[in-house]
């Protein structure tokens, strides 16, 4: 499973990076970015929590 952050919806609140720093980080552009590889199995629940907590629904898991 992979994660995608819609940069047009991201408001740079850093909530996802605080919830799941192994998957999400802030880029030099000031927006959140997800790792490009598959989400590690042991981080999937945290990634789902980050997605569900995003105030603008900018995160998708596929």
QUIMO-V185307 format. One record per residue. N is the residue number from 1. PSI is psi in degrees with one decimal (999 if undefined). OMEGA is omega as a letter, one per 40 degrees, with the letter a starting at -180 (NA if undefined). BURIAL is I if it has 16 or more other C-alpha atoms within 10 Angstrom, else O. Layout:
BEGIN
N,PSI,OMEGA,BURIAL
N,PSI,OMEGA,BURIAL
END
This chain:
BEGIN
1,140.6,i,O
2,162.3,i,I
3,144.8,i,I
4,134.1,i,I
5,123.5,i,I
6,106.8,a,O
7,-20.5,i,O
8,-21.1,i,O
9,-22.5,a,O
10,131.7,i,I
11,13.6,i,O
12,36.9,a,O
13,-15.5,i,O
14,13.0,i,I
15,-43.9,a,I
16,-38.1,a,I
17,-28.7,i,I
18,-35.7,a,O
19,-42.1,a,I
20,72.1,a,I
21,-14.2,i,I
22,-16.5,a,O
23,-37.3,a,I
24,142.2,i,I
25,159.6,i,I
26,130.1,i,I
27,170.5,i,O
28,-19.5,i,O
29,-3.1,i,O
30,2.1,a,O
31,158.0,i,I
32,144.4,i,I
33,146.0,i,I
34,154.9,i,I
35,151.3,a,O
36,-24.6,a,O
37,175.7,i,O
38,146.2,i,O
39,128.9,i,I
40,142.3,a,O
41,-38.9,a,O
42,-3.8,i,O
43,0.3,a,O
44,-43.6,a,I
45,-40.9,i,O
46,-40.1,i,I
47,-39.0,i,I
48,-39.9,i,I
49,-41.5,i,O
50,-44.3,i,I
51,-47.9,a,I
52,-24.2,a,O
53,-12.8,a,O
54,121.0,a,I
55,-17.2,a,O
56,8.0,a,O
57,42.5,a,O
58,-9.6,a,I
59,133.2,i,I
60,142.0,i,O
61,130.7,a,O
62,999,NA,O
END
